[in-house]
Amino acid sequence: MRIDIVTALPKLIESPFNDSILKRAQEKNIVEIHIHDLRIFAENKQKSIDDYAFGGGAGMVMTIQPIDKCISHLKSQREYDEIIYMTPDGATLNQKLANKLSLKGNLILLCGHYKGVDQRVRDHYITMEVSIGDYVLSGGELAAAVLADSIIRLIPGVLNDETSALTDSFQDNVLAPPVYTRPADYKGLKVPEILASGNKKAIEQWRMDKALERTKERRPDLLGE
Ligand code: ADE
């Protein structure tokens, strides 16, 4: 998979890809991340990428020219499955969407800033709009990092334990069960005995029961209740 991230603030989005699982996914050549600084594509002398909104009102709007130049350049190099604009009024990200996008080959993520991008960009270049939740961030960069992480960890070979993403919360529409590690007794706080019993079947049943219990308690909507 290849993900191209188009942003006015490249430094803001670099670090999540330079550590841990996302770094290893790149080292293993499972995913390529390319971050593009929009300013480089600006053709005006000041290298500005935003301007006042037509019709007035507070806040700047990201201009179409540098976005067009950057996206057109990328599209001339390869085909993209989706060109995604990160915006609070997009479709809310969930596990189902992350699963779907993890099967794609090439993605562009466009990060919005200020009051957002000129609507013509959304109308003519963007194929999908994604929000990471009903709150407003200062820009799309953190949202793009969240979306990329949720996708990349699902690609086979990224996680060491292949089954580990399959047992995440939200896969199968249930939350993950509680987990414990050593010591079995910490100042009287004990780990449920069954987990140390060695009885694999009973442990599996316990985990399923707990996952269901937690889902009923915290997210009954996932069970359609
Ligand atoms: N940009 C600003 N807020 C956002 C959000 N909640 N999701 C995606 N992009 C955003």
Residues whose N, C-alpha, C, O or C-beta is under 5 A from the ligand:
A	BS01	ADE	M86 T87 P88 V130 S131 I132 G133 Y135 V136 L137 G139 G140 A143
